[in-house]
Amino acid sequence: MCIPPPNVTGSLHIGHALTVAIQDALVRWHRMRGDQVLWVPGSDHAGIATQAIVEKQLWKERGVRRHELSREDFLREVWQWKEAKGGEICEQLRALGASLDWDRECFTMDAGSSAAVTEAFVRLYKAGLLYRNRQLVNWSCALRSAISDIEVENRLLPGHTELRLPGCPTPVSFGLLFSVAFPVDGEPDTEVVVGTTRPETLPGDVAVAVHPDDSRYTHLHGRQLRHPLMGQPLPLITDYAVQPHVGTGAVKVTPAHSPADAEMGARHGLSPLNVIAEDGTMTSLCGDWLQGLQRFVAREKIMSVLSERGLFRGLQNHPMVLPICSRSGDVIEYLLKSQWFVRCREMGARAAQAVESGALELSPSFHQKSWQHWFAHIGDWCVSRQLWWGHQIPAYLVVEDRAQGEEDCWVVGRSEAEAREAAAELTGRPGEELALKRDPDVLDTWFSSALFPFSALGWPQETADLAHFYPLSLLETGSDLLLFWVGRMVMLGTQLTGQLPFSKVLLHPMVRDRQGRKMSKSLGNVLDPRDIISGVEMQVLQEKLRSGNLDPAELAIAAAAQKKDFPHGIPECGTDALRFTLCSHGVQGGDLRLSVSEVQSCRHFCNKIWNAFRFILNALGEKFVPQAAEELSPSSPMDAWILSRLALAARECERGFLNRELSLVTHALHHFWLRNLCDVYLEAVKPVLRHSPCPLGPPQVLFSCADLGLRLLAPLMPFLAEELWQRLPPRPGCTPAPSISVAPYPSARSLEHWRQLELEQLFSRVQEAVQVLRALRATYQLTKARPRVLLQSSEPGEQGPFENFLEPLATLAHCGAVGLLPPGAAAPSGWAQASLSDTVQVYMELQGLVDPQIQLSLLAARRHKLQKQLDGLITRTPSEGEAETQRQQKLSSLQLELSKLDKAVSHLRQLMDKPPTPGSLEL
């Protein structure tokens, strides 16, 4: 497996921690099973983010802008920053216990990755799958670069919304529809009103379009309109893409700044006008009065001019989707740029077919629909980025005089020498006479990250078959982001190597806070794994917020929310507790809601395991010699029961790992350690261990429970399991494993001989009796007394199962001696009675253990309180959103409790009315 390479600029968040917890658990499980495991670590060079950080640092520390340095000097600064700051993620991964193959650590800008990127580019170009063209791209004016579709956040605005944007001193309004009149040429009194949310693009309009069947405009077909700003004639065209029932049914056509308009313009042979520059200012095509103005400043000036000319027809709220650059927060401009593109339809079809045929399995399966939809609508991939940090595109422009309108001549090569040979062949001129200029742009970061599973194993230098790559890759999910990366890997991997990079993908859910909100810095609910592991004070959390890039309004909201969620900071929970909690959620379900209190609860579970292990070590003593597990034979029903439960836990763990559903594993381990071992067996065996001499069976059983239980736990809680397992005495005659991480994982088959399903079913009846007796003790407030107990069944053969567990029953129920009352015998007078089933009754001694008068007054007070709650629940109007089933459950619970109290009152009154029959008390 390879780790999804996190950005070298950042630190791991809780979503990364979930990925690591899942991957590491599976890696450790396979390793303990004896499989050869390769888990490759690495990080992504994060072109945009890293360059931005270094640029800010240069300006802050030295007052230097990037373009004041040479490209080589700037890249040297970036590498220095990477060496100084880029190791934080690796430190976090180690803190999370990730057992990665660290000597294979990769970076997407190292020599191996660079060679793979260049090779991939050249091969795709020679295969006709990579080309250069002038097309619309997603352009970030703040970054001065094209960005990927996945880096565009399509934000839904309900109507008028003001946003703060980079480089804009005041908020900018969006979610408004401006109505503008286009006069009909030759008819000053006739006009076509067009609605637009982007009036700053009006100078780029080359036509107005209406639907051909819209009767309102039939008489104007073929006519010319006058541009409301520039005055030049514009054709009124008809196109079936226009929606006649939206707005006025007439739309402006701006092919240079809208993908939909570009398609319409191409259909009608319209030439685009690029009126917004790379820096977000207006171009010379807009005229002197607009040239150089920032686009949103120009918007205000344009609307002012339209009003002066009497061509502004109104303004109204308008829901819209606004494309935002997720990297900078700026509004995306669609600009026509000459860039390099990868043809994706053919490769995408193969990726879709891989899932459809079953060659590639997506788990959970509901992701298949999104996968197929994405590839069915995939467009060509713009891979050019206007940055310095990244893989410089291995393409060269042949610098030569060309006739007007003649296209540029580009060649591609693994080196300049190879490119020169290609140029010589293309032009028919000697290579040494040609001048070549390398494309200054770099490749999209996603290009190198899509090659990561291959470059990490040495492709293309290594000729070994990549099929030895373990066919399972676990990925962090962020909905479209996940599909984008996996899709790119599948497309490029299949094309370049002739095989899929993996046969399965496991997609885990997004981590949200306990209220179901997406974790966001602006909400103040982001959880740093290190803060949960080590704990952090509230003041430190608040300082982290203040050191971020939130504006004052967002900071105030986030700080208040953080104080509400973590009023006392975050308590120290430890790595194992965090890992176990993350894995305990259904990986293959919906979004994961995580709360710190949940992790803290798991920390208490870790403490429980620690204390149970200390008890076991004390019980074993210094001279204990363990038997081999296969030689261990239970000497009592309780020993047989706990070993059967241990075998069941091993089976459930195996099933969970095989199905990659780690919540099954965590549930099985939690139930065995806490409910079976700590709550039942350890308590039941304490009196047995005090016998002199101590029986030989229980210590051996305790050792096996500790040894096998810790090995079952090790993939999820590696630190705790290692610390405790190393303290166990070694088995004689065999060399112990140096670490629990390479000790054999208990297999279900090897422990199957311990399973006794019938015995477990019998003991479940005993546990029911324990719960009933504990409830009786609580009802009569028998805190210290150990009352005698009788069990009676109306069926002769039904008492047999209890005979083997009378002593454990007494111990677990905190009672005195437990006996069996023959079927048909008279019930002991004055004893508390409760039903275990329709045929089994339990009796608990009360005579001499309780003061009836005092207890009756206490029970009366409790009954009054419960009755008041019941009356209130019956008369209260259900609150909004309250489920009727929940209300009925509360009613039933209160009514049952009242019934128990009434029964207790009856028994106490019996004690007051008459003394018990002496013979009935004998056990």
N, C-alpha and C positions, 0 to 999 in steps of 0.2 A: 504494500500500500504506500501511497504518498500522501503526505499531509497537504490539505489545501493551503497553498503558500500564502500566509498573511502578509500584509504590506509591511515593508521594513520600517516605515515611518511611524507606525502606531504601536499600541500595546493591546494585548489580548483583552477582549470583552467577554461577557458571560456566554455569548454564542460560540466564540472560539473554545471556551472551556467545555461546552457540551460536545463539540466535535472531538476534542482531545480525549474527553472521558470515554466516549463511545469507541473511538478508534483504539485507544490504549487498552481498554477492557478486552476487546476482540483480539488484539495483538498478543496480549499476555495469555489469554486463554489458548490460542493456537500454539504459542511457544511452550506452555506447560503440557500440551498434548503431544509434544515432540515434533511439531511441524517446523520446517525451516521458514523463518519469518524475516521479511525485509520491510522495514517501515522507514521511508526516506523523509528526512526533514528538509525544510527549505523556506525561503522567504521571497517575496516578490519585490522588484525594484520600485514599483509604484511611481511611474514616471511623473505624472502630474503632481502628486502630493509631495514627493521628495524634492522636486525642483522648486516648488513653491516654498517649502520650509527653508531650503538653503538660500533662496533669494531673499526671504525675510531676514534671515540671520546675517547675510552680508550687508544688507541695508542698515539693520539695527546696530551691528558691531563696527562696521567700517564705512557706512554711508556710500556703498558701492552698488550700482545696478548691474544686472547680469550682462547687458550689452556693452558695458564698459570694460569687460574682460574678454579675452579670447575664448573660443569654445573649449580649447584644451585646458586653459586655466580654470574655467568654471567647473569643468568635469573633475578636475583635480580637487576642487573644494568639495564637490559632492562625495567623492570617494573618501575624503578625510572625515566628512560628517558621518558617512556610513560606518566607517571603522570605529568612530568614537561613540555613536549613538545607536547603531543598528543592531546591537546585541541584546537589547532588552527583551525581545520576543523569545529568544532562545532561553534566557534566564527564566521567563515565565513558564515556558514549556517544561523546563526541568522542575520548577516548583510544583507544577501540576502532576508530576510523576510520569511524564511521557517517556516511555522506554524506546526512544527513537535510535536509529543507527547513526549516531552523531558523526562518525568519521566519513559518512556519505553526504553530509550537509551541503545543500545546493543553494545558489542564489541566481536569480534569473538574469543577472548581468555578468556572471562569471564566464570563463573562457568556453566551457563546455556548452552552456546555454547559448552563448553568442554564436558558436559554430552551428548549433542546431537551427537557430533562427535564420541565419544566412542560407543554410542548405534548404530549409523549408521554403523560403522566399524564392530562391532560384528554381527549385523543382516545380513549384506552383506556377511560376511565370512560364517555364518551358512547356508545361502541360496546358497552357492557355487558360488557367484558372485565376490568373492575377493580371490586372491591366491598369493602365492610367487613363483617367478621363476627367472631364470637367462636369461635375454633378453637384447637386445640393447636398450639403453636409450639415450635421448638428454643430453649430459654432458657438463657443463660449467666448464672448468679448472680453471677459475678465481674465481668462487664461490665454487668450489669443491663440486658440487651438481648436481643432475639430475634436469631438468626443464621441464615444460609442452610444448607441441607442440605449444601452442598459444604464448609462450614466445620466440619462435624461429622466427626471422625475416629472411625470405628467400630473400636475397638481390641479385638483378640481376646485374651482372657485364658485360659490353659490350666487355670487353677484358682486357688487362693488366691494373691492378689497384693496387696501393699501399695503404695499410691500416695500421693505428697505432692501435696496440692491447695492452691490459693490460699485463704488465710484459715483453713486448718486447721493448728494447731501441731504435730500429730502425724500420722503416716501413717494412711491409712484403708484398711481391708481390703475387697477385692472378690473375686469368684470363689468365693463361698460360698453355699450353698443352706440357708436357714433353714426348718425345718419347724415350722409353727404349727398348733395344734388349734383348730378352730371347733366348739364344742359344738352339738348339735342341740337346738333349742328344745323344751323339754318332756321331753327324754330326756337327763338329765345324764350317763349312762354311754355315750352314743353321740356320736361326733365325726367330723368330716371334717378330715383333715390336708392342709394346703396348703403347698406349697413356694414360697419367695420369695427373690429376691436383694436386694430393697429393702424391708426391714421398716419403714423410716422412712415408707413410704407406706401402712402399715396403717390409720392413721386415715381415709384416703380411700377405703377399700373400701366398696362399696355392694352387693356380691353375691359369691357363689361359684359358679363355673360348672363343669359336667362335660359330657362327651359324652353325647348322648341314648342311645347304644347301649352305654354302659359299664355292664355288669351289676352292678358293685360298688355303684353308687349308684341303681339303679332304684327301690329301695324308699323313697328319700328325695326323689324328684321331687315338686316342689311344696311341700316342707317349708321351714321357717324355721330358720336357724342364728343363734347368738348371736355378736356381734362379740367377739373375745377381749380387746379393750381397752376399747371404749366400752360394750359390753353391749347395744346396740340390736339388734333382729332384722334379719337379712339374708336375702334369698331365695336358695335354691339353684336356679339356672337351668340349662337345658340348651342347648348350642350346638355346632354341628358344627365350629366353629373350634378347639375344645379337642382337644388331642392326648392320647388316653387312655393311651398307652404312655410318656409323659414324666412322670417323677416319680410322684406319687400319682394322676395323672389328674384332679386337682381344682386349679383356679386361682382366685386372688383377682381380682376385677374392680375396677379403679381408673380410671374413665373420665377423671378430670381430670389423670392423670399418665402415661398410656400410650396411644400411638396405636392399638394393637390393641384395648385395653380400651375406648377411646372408640368404635370401630366396633361392638364388641359391646354396649356400653351403649346406643348409638343404636338397635340392633336390638331391644332389650328395654325401651326407654323408661326407662332408669335415669338419674337425675339425678346429675351429677358433683359431687364435693366437693373444692374446691381447698384442700389442707392444707399446701402449701409456698408461701411468699411469694417475691416477686421477688428478695429478698436471700438466699434459701436458708434462711430460718428458718421455723419451724412457725407456722401461722396460728391464729387464735382458735378455729377449728372443731375443733382438736385438744384443747381444754380447757386450763385454767390450768396444769396440770402439764407441758405441752409447749410452750405458746405462747411464742414468742421464742427457743426453743433452736435452735442451728444444726442443720441436718438430720442430720448424721452424729453429733452429740452426742445428738440425740434418738433415733437408732437404738439406741445403747447403753442408753439409759434404757428404751426400749420392750422390748428383749430382757430387761432385768433384771426388769421388771414381769411379762412373760410367764412367766419362770422362777418368780417368786414365786407366781404363780397356778397353776402346774403345767400350763401350756398350751404350753410349749416342748418340741418333740419331737426335737430334734437338729440337728446341723450337719455339712455335708459339703462337700468340694471340688466345684466345679461350673464347668466351662468356660462362658464367656459372652462376649458382645460388649458392650463398655461404650462408650457414646457420649461422646466427649471434645471439648470446644471447642478447635479448633486455634488459636484466637486467644489463649486464656488458660490452657489446660491444665486447666480445671475440668470436672467431670462435668456433662453436659447434663441439665437438668430439662425435662420436657415440661409446659408450663403453658398453661392456657386464657387467652387474651388477645384483646381486641378489636383487630384489626389490619386493614390493607389487604392484599388478595390479588389477584393477577393470575390470571385463568382461562387455563390453559395447554394444555388438551387440544386445542382446535381449532387453535391456532397451532402446537402441537407436531406435530399430524398433518400440517400443511402442510410443516413442516421435514423430517419423515420422508419425505414424498412427494417432496420436492425431491431428496433423495439417491437414492431408489428410481428416480426417472425419469431421473436423470443430469443434471438441471439444476444440481445442486451435486455436485461431485466431491471426495470425501475421499481423500487420498493419504497413506500407503499404504491400499489398499482394505480391509485387515482391520479398520480403525476403523469401517467401516460397520455391523458387527454391534453394536458398543457404542452407536453412534449410534441405531440403530433400537430397541435395548432400552431406552435411556434415555427416549426419547420415548414408547415404548409404556407405560411405567410412570410417566410424569410426573404430578405432582400440582400443585395450585395453588400459586403462588409468594407467600409472605409477603414483602412489600416494606417493611414498617414496621420502623424501628430506633429504639431509645430513646436517641438521641444528640443532641448539639447541633451537631456538625460534620458537615455534609452538606447535601443538598438538602431543605429543609423541605417537608413534604408540602403541596401546594396544595389542602388540604381544610379546610372550616370547619364547626364545630358551631354549629347555631342554638341559642342559649341561650334557653330558654323553659321555663315550667312544663309538666310532662307528667304524665299519670296514671300510677299504679302499673303497671309492666310495659310501658309504651309505649316503643317504640324511640327512640333518639336520632335527630335529624334532621341529616344531613350534606349539605353541598353542595360542589361542586368548581368552581374557576375559575382562570383564568390570573392573576387579580388579585383583591383583596378586592372591588373594585367589581363585577367579573363574577360573583363568588360571591354577592354581595348580590342581584344581579338574579335569579340562579337561586333563592335562598332566597325572594324575594318571590313568584316564580311558583309555587313549591312550597307555600308557606303561605297564599297569597292575601292577604298583608298588605303594606303599603308597606315597601320595603326600608330606608328611613331609620329605621323604628321597630324594626328587628330588631337584636339583639346577636349578633355572630359571634365565635367563638373559634377561632383557627387551631390545627390539630393540631400539637402540639409535636414530634412525631416527625419523623425524617428518612427519606429513602428509602434502601433497600439500595444500597451502593456499586455492586453489580453492575448495577443499573438504569442508572446513567449510563455505566458502562463498556461495556454492551451497545449503547448509542447512539453510542459514540465514533466509529465509522467514518462516521456520518452528521453528527453535530454538528461534527466536525473539518472538514467541507466546507461548513458553513454551514446545514445543515438546522435548523429549518424556514424560516429567513428567505430562504435562497437558493432560487430556483425552478428553477435549472438541473437538468437531468436528471442523477441521480447515476450513470447508467450509464457516465460517463467514468471513474469510479473503476476503476483497473486491476483486472481480475478475477482477482486472486491475493492471498491473505492468508496470511502465514506466522505461525504462532503457537507460543508456547512450550507444551510439553506437560507436563502433570502428571496424566495419565490422566483421572480424572473432572473435575478442574479445567478442563482444556482443553475437554471437551465441554460443560461448564456454561456457560463464557463464549461459545463459538461458538454453542451452542444458543440462548442468550438473544439474541445478535445476529441470528441468522437469524429467530427468532420475531418480535421487535419490528420488525426492519427490514422484513420482508415485510408485516407488518400495517400499519405506519405509512407506508411509501413505495410499497407495491405491487410491490416487486421485491427480489430477493436482494441482500445487500450484496456478495457475491462469488460467483463460479462455481466456484472451486477453494480448497481448504485443504490446506495442506501441514503435516503434523504430524511434528515431529521427535521423536526419542526422549529419554527422561530421561537426564541425565548422572549416571553413578555413578563411584565410585572404581575403582582398578585391580583391587580384590578383588570388585567387583560389588556393593558395598554402597551403599545410598542415602546421599547426602551429608547429614550431620546434624551440628549443633553438638555434640550429646552424644557423637558418635563422634570428634570432632576431625578430621574429614576434609573439611570444607568448604573449597573453594578460591575465594578472591577473585581475579577476573581481574587486578586491579591488582598483586597479589602475584606472579603468574606473569609479567606484563609487565615489571615493574621489579625483581623479586627482593625477598626479604625474609629477614631473619635469624631463627633459631629463637627468640631471646628475644622478638622482636616478635610472632611467631605465638602464643607462650605468653601474652603480655600481652593479646592480643586475646581469647583464651579467658577469661582471668581477668576481663576487663571485661564479659563477657556475663552472662547470667542463669542459668547452670547452677548446680545445687546442688552442694555439696562432693563428694558421691560421684560425680556425673556428671563434674565438673570433673577429678577425679583420673584417671578412665578416659580422658577425652578428651585430657588432657595427655600421658598415657603413649602413647596411640595416635599422637598428633601427632609425638612425639619419634621413634617407630619409623618413621613414614612419611617424615619430613623431618628426619633427624638433623642435617643441615647447613643447614637452612633451605631456601628455594626459590631456585634461581639465576635470574638475569635472562634471560628468554627473548625478550622483545619482542612487540609486538602482532601483527606479520605471522605469526610462528611460531605463536602461539596461534590465530589465525584459521584458518590453513592446516590445523593439526592438527584443530581442531573440524570443519572441513568435510571432512576426509579420511575421517571415519567415515560409514558408510552411513546417510544421513538416513532412509531408508525401511526400516530394519531394526529390530532390537531395541534395548534400552537400550545407551547408549554408555558404555564403560569408558575413563576418561581417567586417564593418569598424567603427572606432571610430566616424567619422563624422556622420554616421547614428544614433548612440546613442546620439550624441550631438543634432541632429535635433529633436530627441524625447524629449530631455530635454527642448527644446523650446516649444514643444507641452504641456509639463507639465506646463510651465510658462503660456501658453495661458489659460489652464484650471484654474489655480490659479487666473489670472486676471479676467476671466469671472465670477468666483465665487464671487470675491470681488464686481464686478459690481452688481451681483444679490443680494448680501446681502445689499448693499446700496439702491437698488431699493425696497427691502422689507421693510426696516425701522424697528424701534424698536417695534412697536405695531402690527406688522403683525401676523395674526393667520392663519395657513395653514388649508386648507380643506383636507378631505380624498380624496385620488386619485380617488376612484370610484365615488365621488360626483362631481368631476371637469368636467364642461361642457364648451367648448370653446365659447368665446363671439365674436370672429372675425375670418375671414378666415385665418389670419396669425397665430392666436393661434391654430386653428384647424390643420393647416399645420405642425407646429412644434411638436404637440402632435402625429400626424400621423407618423412623422419621428422618434419620440422617440419609438413608438410602433414597428416600423420596426426594429430599432436598437436592441430592446429587442428580437425580433424574430430571427434576424441574430446571435446574441450572443448565444442564446439557441441552434440554429442549429450547430454553431461552436463547442460548448462544447459537445453536444451529439455526434458529429462526430469526436471529438478529433482533430479538425483542428483549432488550435487557431489563425491562420492567418485570418480566417473569423471573429473572435471576434475582433481582433485588428483593422481590416479594418472598421468594423461597428462602433466601438467606436470612432476611429479617424475621420471618416466621420461625425458622429453625432455631436461630440463636436466642431470640427473645422469648417467644411463646412456648417452644418445646423444651429447649435446654435450660434457660434461666428460670422461667416461671414455673416449670413443672419438674423436670428431672433433677436439677440441682437441689431444689427444695425437698423433693421426695427422698433423695439419697442421703441427705444430711444425717438423719438418725441411724441409717445403716453404717455410715462411715465412723460413727462413734462407738460401734460395737467393738469389743475386744475379745479375740483378735478380729481385725477388719477383714471382711470377705475379700477374696482375690478378684472377683468379677467386676464390681463397680469401678475401681481405679483403672482397670484396663479399658473399660467402656468410656470413662472420662477422657483418657488419653486419646482414644480414637476419635471422640467427638471434637476434641481440641485440634488434633492434627488434621483430620479430614475437613473439619469445619473451616479452619483457617485457609487451607488450600482452596476450598470452594470460594472463599471470600477474596483471595489474593488479587484476581484481575481487577476488582473494583476498589478494594481498599489495600493497595500495595504496601503503604507505610506501616499501618497497624499490623497487618498480617505478617510482614517480615519481622517486625520488632518482637512479636509474641512467639512466632514459630521458632525463632532461633533459640528460645529459652527451653524448648521441649527436650527431654532426654532422647538421645539417639537410639534407634533400634539396634540390637546386637547383630553382628554378622553382616552388616551392609554399610556402605559408605554414604553418609547423608549428602544430599544436594547442597552445594554451597549457598544457595539462596532459594527461597520459596518460589521465586519467579521462574525457576527451571525445575522445580520439583513436579512430579507427575500430578496432573489434574485428576481428581477422583472421577472415574467413569461410572455411569449408571449400571453398566453390565457387571463390573467388578463387585458392586455392592448389592446386587439384586437378591442374593441369597439371604440378606437380612430383612427383606420386605416381608411383613406379616400383616396383610390387609385386614384379616379377620380380627387379629389382636388389636389393631388400631381402632376398629369399629367398636370393639368391646370397651376399650379404654375411653372412648368418646362418651360412653354412658357414665363412666366414673367421673369424667370431667363435668358432665352436666350435674351430677350429684354434688360435686364440689361447689359449683356456682350456686345451687339452691341452698346449701348449708351456709355458705358465706352470706347469702342474702338474709337468711334467718338470723344469723349472728348480728348482722347490721340492724335488722328490725328491732331486736331486743337489746341492742347495744351491749353485747357480750364482748367487751374489748379484751379482757385478760383471761376470763374463764375458759376452760376447755370442757364443754358439755359432752356427755355421752350421746351416742347416736345409734338409732336402729333403722334398718332398711327392711321393708316388707313388700313382697310381691304377691298378687293374687294368683299368679301363674307359677306352679311348682318349679319349672326349669329356668325361670328368669332370674333367680337370685345367684345362680352359679357364677356368672361372669364377675360379680362383685367379690367373690370369695378370695380371688388371687390378688385383689388390690385393696383389702381392708386397711392395711397399715399405711400405704400411700394416701388413701382417701382421708384417713384421720389427720395425717400430716398436712396435706394440702388444704384441707378445710379448717385447719386450726381447731380440731375437736379432740375430745378424749377418745376412749375406746369406741370402736365401731362394731356393731354386731348385726346379726340377721334375725328378724322376727319371722317365725314360721307362717306360712300362708294360713289364713283363717284365724290366727291368734288375735285376742282382743288388743286393741290399740292401747298403749300406756296412757293412763289418765294424767292430764295436766302437762303433757309434753307438747311442744310446738310441732305442728304437722304441716307438711307441704307435699305437693304432688310432683313426682319426677316424670310420670307419664300416666296414662289411664290405668295402668296396672301396678305401678310402683309408687310407694309412699315412703317418705323419710320422716323420722321423728327425732326431735332434739330435746334433751333434758333441760327443764327450766327450774324445777323445784330446788330451792336453796341457792339458786344462782342469780335470781332477779327479785327485786322487791315489787310485787304486783301493783301496789298503790302508787309508788313513784313512777313506774313505767306507764301505768294507765294515764296519768296526768301528762306525761311527755307525749304519749301517742295521741292524746286528745288535741294537744297544741299543734302537732304535726298534721293531724287530720284537718283541723280548722284551716291551716295555711293552704293545704292542697285543695280543699274544697273551694276556697276563695279563688284560687288560680283557675280551677275548672269552671266555676260560675262566670268568671270574667272572660274566659275563652269562648264560652257558649254565647254570651250576650254581645261580645265585641264584634263589630263589623270588620270583616277581613280586610287587611291593608292591601293597597294596590300591588299587584305582582306576587302576592302570597298564594302559593299553590294550595288547592283544597286538600290534596293528599298530605301535605305537611301539617295542615291544621288537624286533620283526622288522626294523624299519628300522635300529635300532642294530646289530643283528647283521650285516645286509647291508653297512652302512657299514664296519664293522670288517673284515669278510672282504674287501671290495674293496680297502681300504687295504693289507691284508696281501699281497694278490695283486700290487699295484703294487710293493711292496717286494721281493717275491720276483723279479719281473721285473727290477728295478733291480740286484739282486745278480747275476743272470745276466749282464747286460750288463757289469758291472764285472769279473766273472771272465773274460769274453771279452777285455777289454782287457789283463788280466794274462797270459792264455795266449798270445795272438799279436798282432802289430802289424797295423794295418789295411792294406788294399791301397791304394797311393797313388792309383791311378786312381779309386777309388770315392769319394775325397774331393773330387773336382773338381766345382764347381757350374757 
